[in-house]
Amino acid sequence: MIKFKLSKTNFILLNIFIFLIIIIRSIYLYDVVKNREIFFELIMAFLSSFFSLFPFTLSWYKFGRPRLTDWVKFSTFLYLIFNYYLVSDKFHLKDVGIYGEVYVNISYIYDTLVVIFIGLLTINIIDLVFLIINFKNIKETASLNLKGNYVLRNEKVFIYISIIFMLLSYFLLLTGVIGYGGDEEVITGTYSFLIQIISYFSPLFYFTYVIIKFLSGNNSKLFSNSFKLYNVLYIVFGLIAGMKGILIFGIVLFLIPFLASGRGIPVKVIIPLILFLMILYPFNNNYRESLTKTDSKIVAMQIAAVKTVNIDFSGSLNENTNSYSDRISMFSYLLFSIEKENDWNFYKNMERFVYLPVSMIPRVFIPSKPIEENGVQLQKMIVNGVKNSPTPTVYGWAYLEGGVIFVFLHIAILSIVLNIIQFLPFKGSMFYFIFYSQVLIKSIIIEQDVYFFIATLFQMIFVYYFFSKIFFKKVISK
């Protein structure tokens, strides 16, 4: 049984182990890299590693779990700094550029590391300020305990509505509105707000099923059967959608209530889970490729399944490892955004932030609201014609606004918002548990732009508050 607790001894040993590896890798890079002055790069990378990993493990040890901003720091290390350490001696190769098509401009590597460092320093300073202000409640800073026992208001109504919304999601998926290759005009158009609301509910109902199962102790036969059915529908939906994130973060959504209930993960579950993740990327890539050759999602899935099964295990393992590595390799994208900031005119100087107070109003009433298509615009600057929406991460989107000062401003705003959520006074309510868990997922994904991150939070508050009031009731105080 594996429980995610970090003792003082493990905290010390974990940090010694991590930073020893970083130091060894740094010494190696200093010795082998001859095409540029790397010493100050390594200093910046080490300081950034410290400001990302040490606060993460410290919160995990002190508070029982990392805080929201700690997940941003950890993801910064995973997506950017770790990627730098892996490829720092290969930046002269085309393969480590973007899509293997665009070479990395090595003269911007140090600037990129400085941008990361400034962002991390900003997060940590704001975190420290909020911890000092809330010193009396510091031990409860990362608490996710429900204060009371919550049950469904009407089990049958909840089950019927959850199935209806799942079917609506399937309808949007099969009609090409959402999922891989979805209709961009519909997604970002006049009724995008309604489509986003519908898209919220599939994972939200899934998350609610897990909460009731593990935190409420609902053992009715109807609920148990519905729980199994919805899990199957959700997994199949994720596979047909061609969006591996639905399944990966579905696992995270499952683990949050599961671990919050005090349970540990049986070792016998770890192996099937690892095997599932091993075949997910090859299957997903084969499925996406098949979709370009046929309009039938069923046929595409059959082709992808055959291709995935027929590849040899060692090849699959290698392909899967490379796919996951590529997915979190964002350093080159960030570097590109820093190099091309002067050529970027899509969003500048935080002018769009004036729309934040009205971001909840549907686009039909405010057609000029910012549209989340900055990834498409950036793609056109990199390799025009490739169907993808690259992201230079939160740091790159901020830098493209006008330079380093906007990195500070964006990251400061993000940190303040996440800290406010961390210290909200109504902790322990079902609304807070749902809202916090969803924000945690978003905090792990540092690919997002701060404006759209915060704009989405307004929608989340609206949806999750009324959802928790409609479907949950508190029956017993602890």
N, C-alpha and C positions, 0 to 999 in steps of 0.2 A: 504494500500500500504506500503510495507516494503522496505526501502532504507538503504543500509549498510554504514551509516555515523557514525562517532564516535566523539561526542562533548567533550569538556573539562570535563564537569560534568559527562558524561557517562564514560569517560576514568578513572576518579578518582573512581567513584562508582564501576565500573567493577573490577578494581584492588583490591579495599578494599574487595569486595565480594569474589573474587577468593582466595586471600591470607588469608582471615579470615577462609574460609573452610579448606585450607591447614593447618593452625595453629591448628584448632580444631581437624582435623584428626591426626595430628602429636602428639598432647597431648594424644589422645586416644591410639595410637599405643605405645607410650612410657609407658603407663600405663599397657597395656595388653600383650605386647610381653616380654616373660620371658626366651626364649630359646637362646638368644644372647644379646650382648650389642648393643642396637639400637640407642643410643643417637647420635653418630657421623654419622650414616646412615641418620638420620633425618636432621642433619645439612647439609650434602651434598645434600640431596633431596630438601631441602628448597632453598639452593643457586642455584641449577640447575633450580628449578621452576622459580626463579626470573630472571635468565639469559635467560630463554626461553620465558616466558610469558610477562614480562614487556617490553622488546624491541619490541615484536610483537604488543602489544597494543599501545605503544608509536609511532611507525611508522604509524600505522593505524590512530591515532589521528593527528599527525603532517603532514604526507604526503598524507593523504586521503586513503591510502591502505598499507598493509604490503609489505615489499620488499622481494626479492627472498630468501635471507638468513633468513629473519624472518619466512618464511614458514618452513624452515628446523628446526629452533628453536621450533616453535609451534608443529611440528610433533614429535620432540624429546620428548616434554612433553607428547603428546598424546599417542605415542607408548610405551614409556619407563617409564617416571617418574610417570605419572598417573597410569600406570599399577602397579608400585611399591607400590604406596599408597593403591591401591585396595587390593593387596594380601600380603602385608607385614606381616600380622598376620597369614597367611596361608601357608607360605613357607615350613612348616613341612609336608604338605599334598601332596600326589602324584598327586592330581587333578590339582594343579597349576604348575606342572612340564611340560615337553614337551610331548604332546599327552597323558598326563596322564600316561605315561610309565616311564619317567625318573625323579627321584627326584631332586629338586634343592639343590645344595651344598651350604648351608647357609654361609659357611666360605668365599665365594666369593661375597657376596652381597655388602659389603662395597667397594671392589675393582671395582665392576661394576658401582657403583654410582660415584666413583672417575673418571673413564673413561668418563662417561657422562659429568661430570663437566668440565674436561679438554677440551673436545670437544667443549662445549658451550662457555667456556672462550675464546678459540681460535677464534671461529666465531665472538664473540663480539669485540675482540681486532682488528681483521682485518677489521670489519665493521667500527669501529671508525676511523681507519687510512684512509680508503677510503672516509669517510664523511668529514674528515679534508682536504684531498687533493682536494675534489670537493666541498668545502664549498660555493663557489660562485653560484653553481647550485644545492644547497642542496634542495631547495623547489621543484625542478623538478625531484628529485631522483626516485620517484615511478610513474611518469607520464606515462600514456598509451594513451594519446590523439593523434589521427591521424592528421598530419599537411597537410590537404587537403582532398578533396573528391575523393574517389577511386570507380571505377566501373569496371565491367568485360570487358575485351577486346572484347571477342566474346561470348555472352551468350549461343548460341546454342552449340558451340564447347565445352565450359566448361561443360554443362549439359551432353552431350554425353560421354565425357571422364570420367566424374565422375561416370556415370552409368557403364561404361566399367570396371573401377578399382574396383567398388563395386562388380561386377560380378566375377572379378578375385579373390577378397578376399573370396567370397562365394565358388569359385572353390577350393582354397587352404584349406578352412575350411572343405568342404564336402569330400575332398580327404585325410583328416587327417593330413595335413602338419601343420596347425596352429589351435589354439583353445585348449580347455582342452584335455589333452592326446595326443597333437600333436607329430609328429615324430621328436624326438630329433636329430637324425642323419641328417635330412634334414635341420632343423632349424640352427644347428651349423656347417653344412658342407660347402662344397666348394662354393655353390651358396646362402649361407645364406644372403649375402649382397643384392641380388636381392629380396629375399623374404621379407627382412626387408623394402626395399624401397616400395614394393607393400603394405605391412602392414601399412606403414606410411600414404598412400594416402586415405584410407577409413575415418579415423578421420579428415584428413586434408581437404578433400572435404566437409565433414560435417561441420567443423569449418568455412570454406569459405562461405557456404550457410548461416550460422548464421550471419557472418560479413556483408555480402551483405544485408541480410534481415533487420538488425537493425542499421547498421552504414552507409549504402549507400542509403537506401530507395528505392531499386529496387522493383517496384510494378507491373511488367509485369505479365500477366496471366500465361505465360509459366514458368517463374521463380517461381511464387508462387506454381504452381502445382508440379513442380520439387522439390521444397523445402519440400513439404509435402511427396512426394514419397520417397525422400532420407532419410528423418527422419524415415519413417516406415522401410525401408530397413536396416538402421543403427541399430534400436532398435531390429529388428528380428535377425540381425547378432549377436548382443551382447548376445541375449538369446540362440541362437543355439550354439554359441562358448563356452558357459558355463563359460565365464570369466566375472564375475560381475563387474570387474574394468572397462571394456569397457563402461558399462552403467553408472556407478557412475561418472567416469571422463568425460563421454559424457555430463552429467548434468553440470559439472564444465565448460566445453568448451562452452556450451550454455550460461551460466551465464556471462562469461567474456565480450563478445560483448554486451549482453543484458544490463548489468549494466553500461558498458562503454558508452552506448548511453544515460545515464541519467535516464533510466526507473527504476521503483521499481517493486518488485514482489507482485502481487495482493494476498491478504490473501486467496482468493478462490482457488488459485493454490497450496498453501502450503499443504493443506489437501490431495489432490490427490497424491502429490509428496511423502508425508510421507507414505501414504498407499502403494504406489509403492515400496518404499524402505523397508517397513515392510514385503512384500511378496517376495522380490527379493532373500534374502538369503535362506529361506526355499525352494523356487522353484529351485534355483541354486543347492542346496545340493541334492535335490531329483533327479534333472536332471543328475548330475554327477554320482550319485549312479545307476541310470537307465542305463547310458552308459556302465557300467561294465557288464551289463546283456544282452545288445542287441547292434548290430552294426548300427541299424537304429536310426538316430537322431530324426526323426519324431516320431517314436514309443516311444523313451525315453522322448521326450517333452510331449507326451500325458500322459504317466505314471506319470511324474512329476507334470503335471497340476492337475491330479486327486488326487494325494497324497496331494498336497498343498491346494486344495479346501476342502478336507475332514477333515483336521485337525481343531480342535476347535480354536476359535479366541484367547483365553487367552494362549493356548499352543503355537500358532504361534507367538504371541507377545513375550512370554518368550524365545522361541527358537531363534527368530530373534535378540532379545537383546543380548543373549549369543553369537550368531554368530558374530555380529559386535564387541562385546567385545573381543572375541577370535582373531578376525582379527587384532586388534591393540594391542594385548598383546605380546610384543616382549622382555620383560625384561628377561625372562627365557632363550631365545635363546642367548641374548647377554651374560648373565652370563655363559652359557655353552661354548661359544667361548673363553671367558677369562680363564675358567678352563682348556680347552683342547688346548690352543695355542701351547704348546710344542709338541703335537701329530699331529698338522696340517702341512702338507708339500706340499699342492697343489700349493699355491702361497706364496712366502716369500720375505721379504726385498725389496719390490717394484721393483723387477727385471723386471717385465712385463711392467713397465711404459716406458721403452725404445721403446716400440712398438706404443706409442701414436701418434708420428708424421706420422706413416704409417698405422694407424688404418683404414683409408678410403680405402686403397688398398684391393680389394677383396681377400678372403682367397685362391682362386685358384693360386694366385701369391705368397702369403706368408702363406703357410700351418701351420707354427709354431706360428701364431698369437694366443694370449690368447683366450680361448673359455669360454663363459659364462655358465659354468656348475659347478661353485663352490657350488651352492645350493645343487646339486645332491651329490657332494662329502661330504658336511657337513652332509647330510641326512644319509649317510652310517655310519658316526661316531655316530649318535644318535640312531636311530632305523632302522636297515637295513631291507629292504623289504617294508616299508611304501612308497607309491607312492606320494611323495611331495618334494618340494624344499624349505626348511626352510631358513629364513634369520635372522642373528643376527643384522641386520641394518648396516648402514654405519660405525657405531662405532665398531661393531664386526668384520666386514670384515677388517677394518684397524688394529685392535688389532691382528688378526690372522697372519698378515704380520710379526709380531715380537715383539709386546708389545706396551706400552704406547707411545713411541716416534713416532710410525707409526700412532697412533691416531691423534697426533698433526700434523704430516706431511700431512696425507690424508685430514683432516678437513681444514687445512690451504690452501691446493691446491683447494679444493672445494669452500671455501669461496672467494678466490681470483678470481676464474673463474666466480662465480655468481656475484661478485661485478663489474667485468669488463663488464659483460652483462648488469648489472643495469645502468652503466654509459656510454654505447656505444654512440658515437657522432651522429649516424643516427636515434635517437629516432623520432617517428612521422611517419616513413615510414611503409608501409604495411608489408614489410619483418620483421621489428622489432616487430610489433604488433603480427604477427603470431609466430615468433620465441620465443619471450618473454613469450607468453601465454603457449606454449608447455613446455618451461623450468619451468614455474611456476608449471605445473602439475607434472613434474619430481621432483621438490623441495619438494612437499608435501609427496612424497613417499620416506621415508628415508631408505627403505629396500635395496636400490641399493648400489652397490660397486662403489667407486669413479672412478676407472679406466674405467669401462664400462659406467658410467655416462658421463664422458668427451669424451670417444670414440664415444658415440652416438651423442654428440653435434656436432661433425665434420660432421656427416652424415646429421643431422638436418639442419645445415647451408647450406650445398650444396643443399639439396632438397628444403628447404623453399625459398632460394634466387631465384633460377630459377623458382620455382612455382609462386612466387609473380611477377616476371618480365613477365612471360608468360601470366598469367591470369588477372592481374590487371593493370589499368592505372589511373594516377592521372589527374583529369580533371579541378578541381577548387581549387585554393589556398585559404586558409582561411586568 
